[in-house]
């Protein structure tokens, strides 16, 4: 066993010296390990009944479209019963659906239709808080015995004085702050005469996970939806689920600045150790529902450090969502290289890489990068190994709408008819459609071979090749502006992605200057602004003029059949095999000497 470990370690080190970063080729895959997960905000996807709001039937109507563009799983943001005061994350019942989306039977129909098309369905699960209109909270406010401690209640520092004189202002228990509006996280409730705790906004009181009854409630909820057939859960705001019991003030970062959320070190309100046990608890529950070797997955949302998220892996989460590539500013190739390398080379053994470059909480690609890089960013998202999490409408280059709250949640743009085909009624959509829908929509782009949509489909098809399913990853940077990624697998085609991330200047690069052992390459697909067309042959020794934002995908196979999985090994693959064989022999020689 010891010698086996040495051999494996030696081979892994050999891989890492082959190029800057290598994601080692892997073996058999579970369904989720090479998935494209498509985030759907149901209110904005498709309105089937003409009320101006998206619904379950609308999603069901468009499942064939999702299959066509290569999606393998859909993640639906919260659709539970809710007053919709906080985007559906304000839940009043976890086992009922919001009527605006339809009925529970409509959801079952969606689930069955998705499964019939081999699409998995992931449900957003919100354990940290409920709506203040939830029956649990109402009973807790009234101090009913079974619900008194369902939420986090604390006395005022001057509790006795407040009870004696209602005109005295209650003093909060500590300096803990809310995330969304830089105010105290403690809200005084006149009925119960205590503060309740909320990490987000006043209408979202935090549940008390130190109460075993809350655990049992959550297990019941998970069992309910798993029984219906969901394929996994995306756990919202997981880092916030537990708070320290000591109730101490959180350390102030800069004493010269006002106390607000960003000026506190959140050592008592986030990333508490008990979270790992909670993941293990839910992992065991989901494993009880594993059928036909189909894993029910745990996906998590926590904007936490890698060290914390890596413990999510080892606690039982398949996809601790990697937000390191999701920025509010224009990332450079060096930024991406650093963040990808930091995750891939340090994540636990056996873990699966994942990436998200767009979601409902952040600006869409065109806002951060401009339209020139829509193809490039979509390609990067799909080209990386493991799980790719994409936002609805990203495939057609949708832009943020002019709404300060719902900027990334505009109605899906299906065609160039009124309201972009999102609704076919005279009722206005719940929020305005972006005015560019006339040209940027699914129908129009379907007929344009150089559209964002068809570029997305070309890359997503490559993910069905063995190289993308199980292959390694290498990265290079040219001129500080051109990001080059290579996916390789011995015995199969290599694929190379080139993105000019400079949206202002043309970049001239010659691949052979930094990448050896690749000779003649063929273009698989090029963005509209690249001037490279499928089938065009390129020598790595020639200079490539990459216009601003230009993106191209190349292969070392002369055939441009994107679904091919068998070919003659490329020269780079042959070199890779040769190096490993030679070094493996050296390794065994060293072992024999020892």
C-alpha positions as CSV (number, residue, x, y, z in Angstrom):
1,X,0.0,0.0,0.0
2,X,2.9,2.4,0.9
3,X,4.5,1.8,-2.5
4,X,1.2,2.3,-4.3
5,X,0.8,5.6,-2.6
6,X,4.3,6.6,-3.7
7,X,3.6,5.7,-7.3
8,X,0.3,7.7,-7.3
9,X,1.9,10.7,-5.7
10,X,4.8,10.6,-8.2
11,X,2.4,10.5,-11.1
12,X,0.3,13.4,-9.7
13,X,3.5,15.5,-9.3
14,X,4.5,14.6,-12.8
15,X,1.1,15.8,-14.0
16,X,1.5,19.1,-12.2
17,X,4.9,19.7,-13.7
18,X,3.6,19.1,-17.2
19,X,1.9,22.5,-17.3
20,X,0.9,25.3,-15.0
21,X,-2.2,23.7,-13.7
22,X,-3.6,20.3,-14.4
23,X,-6.9,18.9,-13.4
24,X,-6.0,15.2,-13.5
25,X,-8.1,13.0,-15.8
26,X,-10.7,11.0,-13.8
27,X,-12.6,7.8,-14.1
28,X,-16.3,6.9,-14.0
29,X,-18.7,9.8,-13.4
30,X,-21.8,10.2,-11.4
31,X,-24.6,12.2,-13.2
32,X,-23.8,15.5,-11.6
33,X,-20.0,15.6,-12.1
34,X,-20.1,16.9,-15.6
35,X,-23.4,18.6,-15.5
36,X,-24.5,22.0,-16.8
37,X,-26.9,23.3,-14.1
38,X,-29.3,26.0,-15.4
39,X,-30.5,28.4,-12.8
40,X,-34.2,29.4,-13.3
41,X,-35.8,32.2,-11.5
42,X,-39.4,30.9,-12.1
43,X,-41.1,34.3,-11.8
44,X,-39.1,35.4,-14.9
45,X,-38.8,32.3,-17.1
46,X,-42.1,31.8,-18.9
47,X,-45.7,32.8,-18.2
48,X,-48.1,30.2,-19.4
49,X,-51.4,31.6,-18.0
50,X,-51.1,35.3,-19.0
51,X,-50.9,36.8,-15.5
52,X,-47.5,38.4,-16.1
53,X,-45.6,36.0,-13.9
54,X,-43.6,32.9,-14.8
55,X,-44.9,29.5,-13.6
56,X,-44.3,25.8,-13.5
57,X,-46.2,25.1,-16.7
58,X,-44.1,27.8,-18.4
59,X,-40.9,25.9,-17.4
60,X,-42.4,22.6,-18.6
61,X,-43.2,24.1,-22.0
62,X,-39.5,25.0,-22.5
63,X,-37.8,21.8,-21.4
64,X,-37.1,20.7,-25.0
65,X,-35.2,24.0,-25.5
66,X,-33.1,23.3,-22.4
67,X,-32.2,19.8,-23.7
68,X,-31.4,21.3,-27.1
69,X,-28.8,23.7,-25.6
70,X,-27.1,21.0,-23.6
71,X,-28.5,21.5,-20.1
72,X,-28.5,18.4,-17.9
73,X,-30.1,19.8,-14.7
74,X,-32.3,22.7,-13.7
75,X,-32.0,24.5,-10.4
76,X,-35.2,26.4,-9.5
77,X,-35.0,29.2,-7.0
78,X,-37.6,29.2,-4.2
79,X,-41.2,28.5,-5.3
80,X,-42.6,27.8,-1.8
81,X,-45.6,29.5,-0.4
82,X,-44.5,33.1,0.2
83,X,-45.8,36.7,0.2
84,X,-42.9,37.4,-2.3
85,X,-41.6,40.3,-0.3
86,X,-38.0,39.0,-0.6
87,X,-37.9,37.2,-3.9
88,X,-39.5,34.0,-2.6
89,X,-36.8,33.6,0.1
90,X,-39.5,34.7,2.6
91,X,-41.2,31.4,3.1
92,X,-44.6,30.9,4.9
93,X,-44.8,27.2,4.2
94,X,-42.1,24.8,3.1
95,X,-44.5,22.1,1.8
96,X,-46.8,24.3,-0.2
97,X,-46.1,26.2,-3.4
98,X,-46.7,29.8,-4.2
99,X,-50.0,29.9,-6.1
100,X,-48.6,32.3,-8.7
101,X,-46.4,29.4,-9.9
102,X,-49.3,27.0,-10.1
103,X,-50.3,24.0,-8.0
104,X,-48.3,21.2,-6.4
105,X,-49.7,19.0,-9.2
106,X,-48.2,21.4,-11.8
107,X,-44.8,21.0,-10.0
108,X,-45.2,17.2,-10.1
109,X,-45.9,17.4,-13.9
110,X,-42.8,19.5,-14.3
111,X,-40.7,17.0,-12.4
112,X,-42.0,14.1,-14.3
113,X,-41.6,15.8,-17.7
114,X,-38.0,16.8,-16.8
115,X,-37.1,13.3,-15.8
116,X,-38.7,11.9,-19.0
117,X,-36.1,14.1,-20.9
118,X,-33.3,13.0,-18.6
119,X,-33.1,16.4,-16.9
120,X,-32.4,16.5,-13.2
121,X,-34.3,18.9,-10.9
122,X,-32.6,20.7,-8.0
123,X,-34.7,22.6,-5.5
124,X,-33.6,25.8,-3.6
125,X,-33.8,25.0,0.1
126,X,-33.8,27.9,2.6
127,X,-33.1,26.7,6.1
128,X,-31.7,29.9,7.7
129,X,-34.9,31.9,8.0
130,X,-38.6,32.1,7.3
131,X,-41.0,34.9,6.6
132,X,-42.2,36.8,9.7
133,X,-45.6,35.7,8.4
134,X,-44.8,32.0,8.9
135,X,-47.1,30.3,11.4
136,X,-44.0,29.2,13.3
137,X,-43.0,32.8,13.9
138,X,-46.5,33.9,14.9
139,X,-46.6,31.1,17.5
140,X,-43.1,31.9,18.6
141,X,-44.1,35.6,19.0
142,X,-46.9,34.4,21.3
143,X,-44.4,32.3,23.3
144,X,-46.3,29.1,22.6
145,X,-44.5,26.3,24.4
146,X,-43.6,24.1,21.3
147,X,-42.5,27.1,19.3
148,X,-41.0,29.5,21.8
149,X,-37.4,28.8,20.8
150,X,-37.9,28.2,17.1
151,X,-36.3,31.5,16.5
152,X,-33.5,33.4,18.3
153,X,-34.9,35.7,21.0
154,X,-32.9,37.7,23.5
155,X,-33.7,40.2,26.2
156,X,-32.7,43.9,25.9
157,X,-29.6,44.9,27.9
158,X,-32.0,47.1,29.9
159,X,-34.8,44.5,30.0
160,X,-36.1,45.3,33.5
161,X,-36.3,49.0,32.8
162,X,-38.1,48.4,29.5
163,X,-40.7,46.2,31.1
164,X,-41.3,48.7,33.8
165,X,-41.6,51.7,31.5
166,X,-42.7,51.3,27.9
167,X,-41.2,54.6,26.9
168,X,-37.7,53.5,27.4
169,X,-35.9,52.4,24.3
170,X,-34.7,48.8,24.4
171,X,-30.9,48.3,24.1
172,X,-29.8,45.6,21.6
173,X,-27.9,42.6,23.1
174,X,-24.7,43.2,21.0
175,X,-23.3,44.9,17.9
176,X,-24.3,42.3,15.4
177,X,-25.5,43.8,12.1
178,X,-27.9,43.0,9.2
179,X,-26.3,42.3,5.8
180,X,-28.8,44.2,3.6
181,X,-29.2,47.6,5.3
182,X,-26.4,48.2,7.8
183,X,-28.6,48.3,10.8
184,X,-28.8,46.2,14.0
185,X,-29.6,42.5,13.4
186,X,-31.9,42.7,16.5
187,X,-35.5,43.7,16.0
188,X,-37.6,44.5,19.0
189,X,-41.1,42.8,19.1
190,X,-43.6,44.6,21.2
191,X,-45.8,41.5,21.6
192,X,-43.1,39.2,23.0
193,X,-41.1,42.1,24.6
194,X,-37.8,40.7,23.3
195,X,-35.5,41.1,20.3
196,X,-35.5,38.6,17.5
197,X,-32.4,38.1,15.4
198,X,-32.2,38.4,11.6
199,X,-29.1,38.4,9.4
200,X,-30.8,39.9,6.3
201,X,-33.9,42.1,6.7
202,X,-36.6,42.5,9.4
203,X,-39.1,40.3,7.6
204,X,-36.7,37.3,7.6
205,X,-36.2,36.1,11.2
206,X,-33.4,33.5,11.7
207,X,-34.4,30.1,12.8
208,X,-32.7,28.6,15.9
209,X,-30.8,25.5,14.8
210,X,-29.8,24.9,18.4
211,X,-33.3,23.7,18.9
212,X,-33.7,20.0,17.9
213,X,-37.3,20.6,16.9
214,X,-36.1,22.8,14.1
215,X,-33.8,20.0,12.9
216,X,-36.8,17.7,12.8
217,X,-38.9,20.2,10.9
218,X,-36.1,20.5,8.2
219,X,-35.8,16.7,8.0
220,X,-39.5,16.4,7.4
221,X,-39.4,19.1,4.7
222,X,-36.5,17.4,2.9
223,X,-38.2,14.0,3.1
224,X,-41.3,15.5,1.6
225,X,-39.6,16.9,-1.5
226,X,-37.3,13.9,-1.9
227,X,-40.3,11.6,-1.8
228,X,-41.7,13.7,-4.7
229,X,-38.5,12.9,-6.7
230,X,-36.3,16.0,-6.6
231,X,-32.7,15.2,-7.5
232,X,-30.9,17.5,-5.0
233,X,-31.1,20.6,-3.0
234,X,-29.2,23.9,-3.2
235,X,-28.9,25.1,0.4
236,X,-29.3,28.9,0.6
237,X,-27.2,31.0,3.0
238,X,-25.6,28.0,4.7
239,X,-22.8,30.0,6.3
240,X,-25.4,32.0,8.3
241,X,-27.4,29.1,9.7
242,X,-25.6,29.0,13.1
243,X,-24.6,31.8,15.4
244,X,-22.3,31.7,18.5
245,X,-24.1,31.2,21.8
246,X,-21.7,33.6,23.6
247,X,-23.4,36.7,22.3
248,X,-20.2,38.7,22.3
249,X,-19.7,41.8,20.2
250,X,-18.0,41.0,16.9
251,X,-14.6,42.6,16.5
252,X,-14.6,46.0,14.7
253,X,-12.2,46.0,11.7
254,X,-11.5,49.8,11.6
255,X,-12.3,51.7,14.8
256,X,-12.2,55.0,12.9
257,X,-15.2,54.0,10.9
258,X,-18.9,53.5,11.8
259,X,-20.1,50.1,12.9
260,X,-21.7,48.4,10.0
261,X,-21.8,45.0,8.5
262,X,-18.7,45.4,6.4
263,X,-16.7,46.8,9.3
264,X,-17.2,43.8,11.5
265,X,-15.2,40.5,11.6
266,X,-18.1,38.0,11.6
267,X,-16.5,35.4,13.8
268,X,-19.8,34.8,15.8
269,X,-22.4,35.0,13.1
270,X,-21.0,33.0,10.1
271,X,-19.1,29.8,9.4
272,X,-19.6,28.2,12.8
273,X,-18.3,24.7,13.3
274,X,-21.7,23.2,13.7
275,X,-22.4,23.7,10.0
276,X,-20.3,20.7,9.1
277,X,-22.3,18.4,11.3
278,X,-25.5,19.8,9.7
279,X,-24.2,18.9,6.2
280,X,-23.4,15.4,7.5
281,X,-26.9,15.1,8.9
282,X,-28.5,16.0,5.7
283,X,-26.1,13.9,3.6
284,X,-27.3,10.8,5.5
285,X,-30.9,11.7,4.9
286,X,-30.3,12.2,1.1
287,X,-28.4,9.0,0.9
288,X,-31.5,7.1,2.1
289,X,-33.2,8.3,-1.2
290,X,-30.4,7.1,-3.5
291,X,-32.1,5.1,-6.2
292,X,-30.6,3.1,-9.1
293,X,-27.2,4.6,-8.0
294,X,-28.5,8.1,-8.7
295,X,-27.1,10.4,-6.1
296,X,-29.3,13.1,-4.6
297,X,-26.9,16.0,-4.4
298,X,-26.2,18.8,-2.0
299,X,-25.2,22.1,-3.5
300,X,-24.4,25.0,-1.2
301,X,-24.4,28.7,-1.2
302,X,-21.8,30.3,1.0
303,X,-19.6,33.2,0.2
304,X,-16.9,31.7,2.4
305,X,-13.2,31.1,2.2
306,X,-11.9,28.0,0.3
307,X,-10.8,26.4,3.5
308,X,-14.4,26.5,4.8
309,X,-15.9,25.3,1.5
310,X,-13.4,22.4,1.2
311,X,-14.7,21.2,4.6
312,X,-18.2,21.2,3.0
313,X,-16.8,18.7,0.5
314,X,-15.5,16.4,3.3
315,X,-18.8,16.8,5.2
316,X,-20.9,15.5,2.3
317,X,-21.7,18.3,-0.1
318,X,-21.1,17.4,-3.7
319,X,-21.1,21.0,-5.0
320,X,-19.9,23.7,-2.5
321,X,-20.6,26.5,-5.0
322,X,-17.4,28.2,-6.1
323,X,-18.0,31.9,-6.3
324,X,-14.4,32.9,-6.7
325,X,-14.9,33.4,-10.5
326,X,-18.0,35.6,-9.9
327,X,-16.8,39.1,-9.6
328,X,-18.3,42.6,-9.5
329,X,-15.4,43.9,-11.6
330,X,-13.7,42.9,-14.8
331,X,-11.4,40.0,-14.0
332,X,-8.2,39.6,-15.9
333,X,-6.8,36.3,-17.2
334,X,-4.3,36.3,-14.2
335,X,-7.2,36.6,-11.8
336,X,-9.0,33.6,-13.3
337,X,-5.8,31.6,-13.5
338,X,-5.1,32.2,-9.8
339,X,-8.6,31.4,-8.6
340,X,-8.9,28.2,-10.7
341,X,-5.5,27.0,-9.6
342,X,-6.2,27.8,-6.0
343,X,-9.3,25.6,-6.0
344,X,-8.2,22.8,-8.2
345,X,-4.8,22.2,-6.6
346,X,-6.1,22.4,-3.0
347,X,-9.5,20.9,-3.0
348,X,-9.8,17.5,-1.2
349,X,-8.8,14.3,-3.0
350,X,-11.8,13.0,-5.0
351,X,-13.6,16.3,-5.0
352,X,-15.2,17.7,-8.2
353,X,-14.5,21.2,-9.4
354,X,-17.4,23.6,-10.0
355,X,-17.7,27.1,-11.4
356,X,-20.4,29.8,-11.5
357,X,-19.7,33.0,-13.5
358,X,-23.3,34.4,-13.4
359,X,-26.1,34.2,-10.9
360,X,-29.2,36.1,-9.8
361,X,-27.3,38.1,-7.1
362,X,-24.7,39.6,-9.5
363,X,-24.5,41.6,-12.6
364,X,-24.8,39.8,-15.9
365,X,-21.8,39.4,-18.3
366,X,-22.6,42.4,-20.5
367,X,-22.8,44.8,-17.6
368,X,-19.4,43.7,-16.2
369,X,-17.5,42.9,-19.4
370,X,-19.4,44.4,-22.3
371,X,-21.1,42.5,-25.2
372,X,-17.7,41.7,-26.7
373,X,-17.0,39.1,-24.1
374,X,-20.4,37.3,-23.8
375,X,-19.2,34.4,-25.9
376,X,-15.9,34.3,-24.1
377,X,-17.4,34.2,-20.7
378,X,-19.9,31.5,-21.7
379,X,-17.1,29.5,-23.2
380,X,-15.0,29.8,-20.1
381,X,-17.9,28.6,-17.9
382,X,-18.5,25.6,-20.1
383,X,-14.8,24.8,-20.8
384,X,-13.8,24.3,-17.2
385,X,-13.9,20.8,-15.8
386,X,-16.6,19.5,-13.5
387,X,-19.9,21.3,-12.9
388,X,-20.9,24.4,-14.8
389,X,-23.7,26.5,-13.2
390,X,-25.2,29.0,-15.6
391,X,-28.0,31.6,-15.3
392,X,-31.1,31.5,-17.5
393,X,-30.7,33.8,-20.5
394,X,-27.0,33.9,-20.3
395,X,-26.8,31.7,-23.4
396,X,-28.4,34.5,-25.5
397,X,-26.4,37.3,-23.9
398,X,-29.2,38.8,-21.8
399,X,-28.4,42.1,-20.1
400,X,-29.3,43.6,-16.7
401,X,-32.6,45.5,-16.7
402,X,-33.1,49.0,-15.3
403,X,-34.3,47.8,-11.9
404,X,-32.1,48.4,-8.8
405,X,-33.4,45.3,-7.1
406,X,-34.2,42.8,-9.9
407,X,-31.4,43.9,-12.3
408,X,-30.4,40.3,-13.2
409,X,-33.9,38.9,-13.0
410,X,-35.5,40.3,-16.2
411,X,-38.0,38.2,-18.1
412,X,-36.5,35.6,-20.4
413,X,-36.4,36.8,-24.0
414,X,-38.0,34.1,-26.2
415,X,-38.8,36.0,-29.4
416,X,-39.4,39.5,-30.8
417,X,-43.1,39.7,-30.2
418,X,-44.6,41.9,-27.5
419,X,-43.0,41.3,-24.1
420,X,-40.4,39.1,-25.7
421,X,-42.7,36.1,-25.8
422,X,-42.4,35.8,-22.0
423,X,-46.2,36.3,-21.8
424,X,-48.7,36.3,-24.6
425,X,-51.3,38.3,-22.8
426,X,-52.1,42.0,-22.5
427,X,-51.0,41.9,-18.9
428,X,-47.6,43.5,-18.4
429,X,-44.8,41.2,-17.1
430,X,-44.1,41.5,-13.4
431,X,-41.0,43.5,-14.2
432,X,-40.1,45.2,-17.6
433,X,-38.4,43.3,-20.4
434,X,-35.1,44.6,-21.5
435,X,-35.6,46.7,-24.7
436,X,-32.9,44.8,-26.6
437,X,-35.3,41.8,-26.8
438,X,-36.1,42.7,-30.4
439,X,-32.8,41.3,-31.6
440,X,-31.5,39.4,-28.6
441,X,-33.9,36.5,-28.1
442,X,-34.0,32.8,-28.6
443,X,-35.9,32.7,-31.8
444,X,-33.8,35.2,-33.7
445,X,-30.6,33.8,-32.4
446,X,-31.6,30.2,-33.3
447,X,-31.4,31.2,-37.0
448,X,-28.1,33.0,-36.8
449,X,-25.1,30.5,-36.9
450,X,-22.8,33.1,-35.3
451,X,-25.2,34.1,-32.5
452,X,-24.5,33.8,-28.8
453,X,-27.0,31.0,-28.5
454,X,-25.4,28.8,-31.2
455,X,-21.9,29.5,-29.9
456,X,-23.1,28.3,-26.4
457,X,-24.6,25.2,-28.0
458,X,-21.4,24.4,-29.8
459,X,-19.4,24.5,-26.6
460,X,-22.1,22.6,-24.6
461,X,-22.0,19.8,-27.1
462,X,-18.2,19.4,-26.5
463,X,-19.0,18.5,-22.9
464,X,-20.3,15.2,-24.2
465,X,-16.9,14.2,-25.4
466,X,-14.7,12.0,-23.2
467,X,-12.1,14.8,-23.1
468,X,-14.5,17.2,-21.4
469,X,-16.1,14.5,-19.2
470,X,-12.8,13.1,-17.8
471,X,-10.0,15.2,-19.2
472,X,-7.3,17.3,-17.6
473,X,-6.9,21.1,-17.7
474,X,-3.9,23.3,-18.5
475,X,-3.8,27.1,-18.6
476,X,-1.6,29.8,-20.2
477,X,-1.7,33.6,-20.6
478,X,-0.4,35.6,-23.5
479,X,0.3,39.3,-23.5
480,X,-1.3,39.5,-20.1
481,X,-4.7,39.7,-21.9
482,X,-5.2,36.4,-23.8
483,X,-6.4,33.4,-21.7
484,X,-5.7,30.0,-23.1
485,X,-7.1,26.8,-21.7
486,X,-6.4,23.3,-22.9
487,X,-8.5,20.2,-22.1
488,X,-6.7,16.9,-22.8
489,X,-7.2,13.2,-22.3
490,X,-4.8,10.5,-23.5
491,X,-6.2,8.7,-26.6
492,X,-8.7,11.5,-27.4
493,X,-8.8,15.0,-29.0
494,X,-7.3,18.0,-27.2
495,X,-9.4,21.1,-27.2
496,X,-8.0,24.6,-26.8
497,X,-9.9,27.7,-25.8
498,X,-8.5,31.1,-26.6
499,X,-10.1,34.3,-25.2
500,X,-8.9,37.8,-25.9
501,X,-10.1,39.4,-22.6
502,X,-9.0,42.8,-23.8
503,X,-12.2,44.4,-25.1
504,X,-10.4,47.5,-26.4
505,X,-7.4,46.2,-28.4
506,X,-6.5,43.5,-30.9
507,X,-4.0,41.0,-29.5
508,X,-1.5,39.2,-31.7
509,X,-0.3,35.8,-30.4
510,X,1.6,32.8,-31.6
511,X,0.7,29.7,-29.7
512,X,4.0,28.0,-30.3
513,X,5.8,30.7,-28.3
514,X,4.5,29.3,-25.1
515,X,2.8,25.9,-26.0
516,X,4.9,23.2,-27.6
517,X,3.9,19.9,-29.1
518,X,0.8,21.2,-30.9
519,X,1.1,21.5,-34.6
520,X,-1.9,21.8,-36.9
521,X,-5.2,22.8,-35.2
522,X,-8.7,23.1,-36.6
523,X,-11.3,25.6,-35.5
524,X,-14.3,24.0,-33.8
525,X,-16.2,27.3,-33.3
526,X,-15.4,31.0,-33.2
527,X,-17.3,33.9,-31.8
528,X,-18.8,36.4,-34.2
529,X,-16.1,39.0,-33.4
530,X,-13.3,36.5,-34.0
531,X,-13.3,36.1,-37.8
532,X,-12.6,32.4,-37.3
533,X,-14.9,29.8,-38.8
534,X,-15.4,26.1,-38.1
535,X,-13.0,23.8,-40.0
536,X,-10.4,26.5,-40.6
537,X,-6.9,25.1,-40.1
538,X,-4.4,27.0,-38.0
539,X,-0.7,26.3,-37.4
540,X,0.5,27.1,-33.9
541,X,3.5,28.8,-35.5
542,X,1.4,31.4,-37.2
543,X,0.4,34.7,-35.7
544,X,-3.3,35.0,-34.7
545,X,-4.9,38.4,-34.8
546,X,-7.5,38.3,-32.0
547,X,-9.9,41.2,-32.2
548,X,-11.2,42.7,-28.9
549,X,-13.1,40.0,-27.0
550,X,-12.5,37.4,-29.7
551,X,-13.0,33.8,-28.6
552,X,-12.1,30.6,-30.5
553,X,-12.1,26.9,-29.7
554,X,-9.5,24.7,-31.5
555,X,-8.9,21.0,-31.7
556,X,-5.9,19.0,-32.7
557,X,-8.1,16.6,-34.6
558,X,-8.5,17.5,-38.3
559,X,-12.1,16.3,-38.0
560,X,-14.5,19.0,-36.5
561,X,-17.0,16.4,-35.4
562,X,-17.8,17.8,-31.9
563,X,-19.2,14.5,-30.7
564,X,-16.2,12.3,-31.6
565,X,-14.7,10.5,-28.7
566,X,-12.1,8.3,-30.3
567,X,-9.1,9.5,-32.3
568,X,-5.5,9.0,-32.9
569,X,-3.6,10.4,-29.9
570,X,-2.3,13.9,-30.6
571,X,1.4,14.8,-30.4
572,X,0.9,16.5,-27.1
573,X,-1.0,13.5,-25.8
574,X,1.7,11.2,-27.0
575,X,4.3,13.4,-25.2
576,X,2.2,13.3,-22.0
577,X,2.0,9.5,-22.1
578,X,5.7,9.2,-22.9
579,X,6.7,11.5,-20.0
580,X,4.5,9.6,-17.6
581,X,5.8,6.2,-18.7
582,X,9.4,7.4,-18.4
583,X,8.9,9.0,-15.0
584,X,6.9,6.0,-13.8
585,X,9.8,3.8,-14.8
586,X,12.2,6.1,-12.9
587,X,9.8,5.9,-9.9
588,X,9.9,2.1,-9.9
589,X,13.7,2.3,-10.2
590,X,13.9,4.5,-7.1
591,X,11.6,2.2,-5.3
592,X,13.7,-0.8,-6.1
593,X,16.8,1.1,-4.9
594,X,15.0,1.9,-1.6
